[in-house]
Amino acid sequence: MERRPARGHRNIPHTADVRIEAWAPDREGCVAEAVTALVETFVDTAGAVADGEAGFRVPPGADADLLVGVLDEVIFRLDTADELPLETEVLAAEDGGLAVRWRTTGTDAVELVGAVPKAVSLHELRFAAEPDGWRCAVTLDV
């Protein structure tokens, strides 16, 4: 049986779109790993240096809705501000939502290596606690 690290992410082959998986000991860490996985599907961040910071909150909701809210924000900021997160910190907010803090860079500082995601698909979306931590699987429309 293959042992995976306590925290990580990967891309999964998918016919027409891009599918990512992420895992971590806690819900917030899993969301942060999913952000990194999303970004790595279409850019090479090696050598990129964060030159900005951004923060936002996702309102309370079901766990899957919180995950989608954060990933949607990545795509929104990519489209509207040419900005990408290089480092992600996710904390549970007192109201049941999430507080997200990013260290960011501009899209001109990274190399495009794949299709840019246009949306997060709700089809076959998974996000749940498992015996060894939290795990998510998400399909990205490209």
Residue frames as qw, qx, qy, qz and C-alpha x, y, z in Angstrom:
[[0.000, 0.888, 0.460, 0.000, 0.00, 0.00, 0.00],
 [0.413, 0.460, -0.009, 0.786, 1.37, 3.41, -1.01],
 [0.344, -0.675, -0.413, 0.506, 1.81, 5.93, 1.80],
 [0.274, 0.752, 0.195, 0.567, 1.26, 9.53, 0.87],
 [0.266, 0.136, -0.383, 0.874, 2.70, 12.51, 2.71],
 [0.048, -0.524, -0.676, 0.516, 0.47, 14.12, 5.34],
 [0.240, 0.795, 0.166, -0.532, -0.02, 17.14, 3.08],
 [0.293, -0.221, 0.647, 0.669, 0.18, 17.43, -0.70],
 [0.590, 0.583, 0.165, -0.534, -1.51, 17.58, -4.08],
 [0.375, -0.119, 0.773, 0.498, -1.40, 16.12, -7.56],
 [0.512, 0.354, -0.247, -0.742, -2.92, 16.40, -11.01],
 [0.605, 0.099, 0.785, -0.088, -4.97, 13.45, -12.22],
 [0.041, -0.028, 0.704, 0.708, -5.28, 12.60, -15.93],
 [0.407, 0.527, 0.556, -0.498, -8.72, 13.60, -17.23],
 [0.564, 0.431, 0.610, 0.352, -10.14, 13.42, -20.75],
 [0.278, 0.748, 0.325, 0.507, -11.11, 16.99, -21.58],
 [0.242, -0.917, 0.045, -0.314, -10.49, 19.11, -18.50],
 [0.322, 0.442, -0.669, 0.504, -8.02, 19.16, -15.62],
 [0.762, -0.546, -0.292, -0.189, -8.58, 17.27, -12.37],
 [0.172, 0.552, -0.599, 0.554, -6.70, 17.95, -9.15],
 [0.761, -0.470, -0.447, 0.021, -6.53, 16.20, -5.80],
 [0.093, 0.605, -0.462, 0.642, -5.29, 17.65, -2.53],
 [0.760, -0.451, -0.467, 0.023, -4.99, 16.39, 1.02],
 [0.115, 0.521, -0.470, 0.703, -3.91, 17.64, 4.43],
 [0.231, -0.167, -0.847, 0.450, -4.48, 16.86, 8.10],
 [0.120, 0.526, 0.525, -0.658, -7.08, 19.66, 8.37],
 [0.428, 0.736, 0.524, 0.011, -9.74, 21.26, 6.16],
 [0.076, 0.956, -0.082, -0.272, -7.97, 24.58, 5.79],
 [0.345, -0.528, 0.665, 0.400, -4.67, 22.95, 4.81],
 [0.532, 0.294, 0.761, 0.227, -6.47, 20.90, 2.19],
 [0.327, 0.897, 0.284, -0.091, -7.95, 24.07, 0.67],
 [0.115, -0.855, 0.377, 0.338, -4.49, 25.68, 0.59],
 [0.463, -0.211, 0.785, 0.353, -3.04, 22.60, -1.16],
 [0.506, 0.589, 0.624, 0.084, -5.89, 22.71, -3.70],
 [0.174, 0.951, -0.027, -0.253, -4.97, 26.32, -4.56],
 [0.249, -0.626, 0.643, 0.364, -1.36, 25.28, -5.19],
 [0.525, 0.140, 0.812, 0.212, -2.53, 22.34, -7.29],
 [0.428, 0.809, 0.391, -0.099, -4.79, 24.61, -9.37],
 [0.057, 0.910, -0.276, -0.305, -1.99, 27.09, -10.06],
 [0.356, -0.450, 0.759, 0.307, 0.48, 24.34, -10.97],
 [0.666, 0.399, 0.630, 0.024, -1.89, 22.99, -13.65],
 [0.514, 0.794, 0.268, 0.183, -1.13, 25.93, -15.94],
 [0.164, 0.918, -0.288, 0.216, 2.01, 27.81, -14.79],
 [0.793, 0.013, -0.371, 0.483, 5.55, 27.05, -13.68],
 [0.318, -0.935, -0.042, -0.152, 6.13, 29.04, -10.50],
 [0.826, -0.213, -0.016, 0.522, 9.78, 28.00, -10.12],
 [0.457, 0.090, 0.051, 0.883, 11.83, 31.12, -9.60],
 [0.141, -0.716, -0.341, -0.592, 8.79, 33.37, -9.17],
 [0.270, -0.065, -0.537, 0.796, 8.96, 35.78, -6.26],
 [0.126, -0.770, -0.624, 0.045, 5.92, 37.07, -4.39],
 [0.256, 0.160, -0.013, 0.953, 5.63, 40.83, -4.77],
 [0.393, -0.345, -0.086, -0.848, 2.17, 41.41, -3.33],
 [0.035, 0.134, 0.903, -0.406, -0.34, 40.25, -0.76],
 [0.466, -0.232, -0.353, -0.778, -4.07, 39.78, -0.94],
 [0.081, 0.087, 0.888, -0.443, -6.69, 38.63, 1.48],
 [0.505, -0.171, -0.333, -0.778, -10.36, 37.82, 1.34],
 [0.402, -0.046, 0.772, -0.489, -13.09, 35.94, 3.18],
 [0.347, -0.143, -0.800, -0.468, -15.40, 33.21, 1.99],
 [0.553, -0.318, 0.176, -0.750, -18.81, 33.34, 3.69],
 [0.463, -0.152, 0.822, -0.296, -20.04, 30.40, 5.76],
 [0.761, 0.277, -0.276, -0.518, -21.34, 27.41, 3.85],
 [0.991, -0.052, 0.124, -0.011, -20.93, 23.72, 3.26],
 [0.593, -0.509, 0.449, 0.434, -17.32, 22.54, 3.11],
 [0.589, 0.299, 0.568, 0.491, -17.47, 21.96, -0.66],
 [0.175, 0.922, 0.289, 0.190, -18.88, 25.47, -1.18],
 [0.373, -0.865, 0.207, 0.264, -15.98, 26.94, 0.80],
 [0.631, -0.185, 0.558, 0.506, -13.46, 25.08, -1.36],
 [0.440, 0.596, 0.524, 0.421, -15.15, 26.20, -4.58],
 [0.060, -0.986, -0.154, 0.036, -15.31, 29.78, -3.28],
 [0.448, -0.697, 0.373, 0.418, -11.54, 29.89, -2.76],
 [0.557, 0.037, 0.644, 0.523, -10.72, 28.25, -6.11],
 [0.301, 0.800, 0.469, 0.222, -13.18, 30.53, -7.92],
 [0.185, -0.953, 0.043, 0.236, -11.37, 33.52, -6.39],
 [0.537, -0.358, 0.529, 0.551, -8.05, 32.31, -7.87],
 [0.428, 0.405, 0.648, 0.482, -9.62, 32.21, -11.34],
 [0.047, 0.937, 0.345, 0.019, -11.39, 35.56, -10.83],
 [0.304, -0.850, 0.202, 0.379, -8.18, 37.34, -9.79],
 [0.546, -0.087, 0.613, 0.565, -6.30, 35.74, -12.65],
 [0.322, 0.618, 0.605, 0.386, -8.91, 37.09, -15.09],
 [0.043, -0.949, -0.281, -0.136, -9.34, 40.55, -13.57],
 [0.304, -0.920, 0.233, 0.086, -6.01, 41.43, -11.97],
 [0.714, 0.530, -0.429, 0.158, -3.44, 39.16, -13.70],
 [0.251, -0.616, 0.606, -0.436, -2.50, 37.95, -10.22],
 [0.827, -0.020, -0.556, -0.083, -1.63, 34.46, -8.95],
 [0.644, -0.692, 0.260, -0.195, -1.10, 33.12, -5.44],
 [0.515, 0.488, -0.681, 0.182, 2.35, 31.69, -4.76],
 [0.194, 0.008, -0.839, 0.508, 1.71, 31.00, -1.08],
 [0.504, -0.465, -0.386, -0.618, -1.67, 30.41, 0.53],
 [0.050, 0.010, -0.786, 0.616, -2.74, 30.54, 4.15],
 [0.492, -0.406, -0.499, -0.587, -6.30, 29.50, 4.99],
 [0.007, 0.038, -0.739, 0.672, -7.84, 29.90, 8.45],
 [0.179, -0.586, -0.785, -0.089, -11.28, 29.07, 9.79],
 [0.085, -0.398, 0.034, -0.913, -13.19, 32.31, 10.35],
 [0.156, 0.047, 0.714, -0.681, -15.28, 32.81, 13.48],
 [0.597, 0.238, 0.091, -0.761, -18.47, 33.01, 11.41],
 [0.811, 0.122, 0.566, -0.085, -17.89, 29.54, 9.90],
 [0.657, 0.750, -0.067, -0.036, -16.39, 30.80, 6.66],
 [0.839, -0.035, 0.052, 0.540, -12.74, 30.97, 5.66],
 [0.041, -0.950, 0.171, 0.258, -10.14, 33.73, 5.87],
 [0.867, 0.265, 0.182, 0.380, -7.60, 33.44, 3.06],
 [0.137, -0.891, 0.267, 0.340, -4.28, 35.25, 2.76],
 [0.864, 0.390, 0.158, 0.276, -2.13, 35.03, -0.35],
 [0.271, -0.641, 0.381, 0.608, 1.38, 36.11, -1.26],
 [0.691, 0.626, 0.351, -0.087, 1.02, 36.87, -4.94],
 [0.328, -0.327, 0.480, 0.745, 2.85, 37.55, -8.17],
 [0.502, 0.554, -0.080, -0.659, 1.77, 38.87, -11.53],
 [0.902, 0.284, 0.323, -0.043, 1.08, 36.52, -14.41],
 [0.516, 0.808, -0.275, 0.075, 3.99, 38.12, -16.29],
 [0.204, -0.699, 0.662, -0.177, 6.41, 36.63, -13.72],
 [0.672, -0.110, 0.725, -0.108, 5.53, 32.99, -14.44],
 [0.141, 0.268, -0.762, -0.573, 5.71, 30.71, -17.47],
 [0.787, 0.137, 0.098, -0.594, 2.51, 29.30, -18.94],
 [0.054, -0.310, 0.941, 0.126, 2.74, 25.48, -19.16],
 [0.103, 0.312, 0.944, 0.015, -0.88, 24.39, -19.56],
 [0.129, -0.576, -0.553, -0.588, -4.44, 25.40, -20.31],
 [0.074, -0.166, 0.384, -0.905, -5.74, 28.22, -18.11],
 [0.034, -0.426, -0.888, 0.172, -8.76, 27.17, -16.05],
 [0.157, -0.372, -0.312, -0.860, -11.99, 29.01, -16.77],
 [0.636, -0.428, 0.027, -0.642, -14.18, 27.62, -13.96],
 [0.174, -0.212, 0.909, -0.315, -14.47, 25.08, -11.18],
 [0.554, -0.128, -0.648, -0.506, -16.82, 22.26, -12.14],
 [0.582, -0.317, 0.454, -0.596, -19.27, 20.95, -9.56],
 [0.917, 0.148, -0.277, -0.246, -19.38, 17.60, -11.37],
 [0.892, -0.031, -0.376, 0.251, -17.73, 14.88, -9.26],
 [0.004, 0.693, -0.383, 0.611, -16.55, 17.45, -6.70],
 [0.797, -0.375, -0.457, 0.124, -15.40, 15.76, -3.50],
 [0.121, 0.555, -0.443, 0.694, -14.27, 17.39, -0.25],
 [0.793, -0.498, -0.187, -0.295, -14.51, 15.53, 3.03],
 [0.335, -0.637, 0.651, -0.241, -12.76, 14.38, 6.16],
 [0.850, 0.136, -0.503, -0.071, -11.27, 10.89, 5.98],
 [0.847, -0.485, -0.162, 0.145, -9.68, 8.82, 8.75],
 [0.713, -0.153, 0.011, 0.684, -6.23, 10.25, 7.99],
 [0.140, -0.361, 0.027, 0.921, -7.24, 13.88, 7.27],
 [0.478, 0.670, 0.245, -0.513, -9.08, 15.90, 4.66],
 [0.401, -0.022, 0.715, 0.573, -9.10, 15.15, 0.94],
 [0.463, 0.653, 0.182, -0.571, -10.59, 16.89, -2.09],
 [0.439, 0.098, 0.701, 0.554, -10.89, 16.17, -5.80],
 [0.264, 0.736, 0.187, -0.595, -11.91, 18.92, -8.21],
 [0.582, 0.382, 0.529, 0.486, -12.37, 19.16, -11.97],
 [0.052, -0.624, 0.041, 0.779, -11.36, 22.45, -13.59],
 [0.618, 0.687, 0.381, 0.044, -12.97, 23.53, -16.85],
 [0.399, -0.436, 0.331, 0.736, -10.31, 24.76, -19.27]]
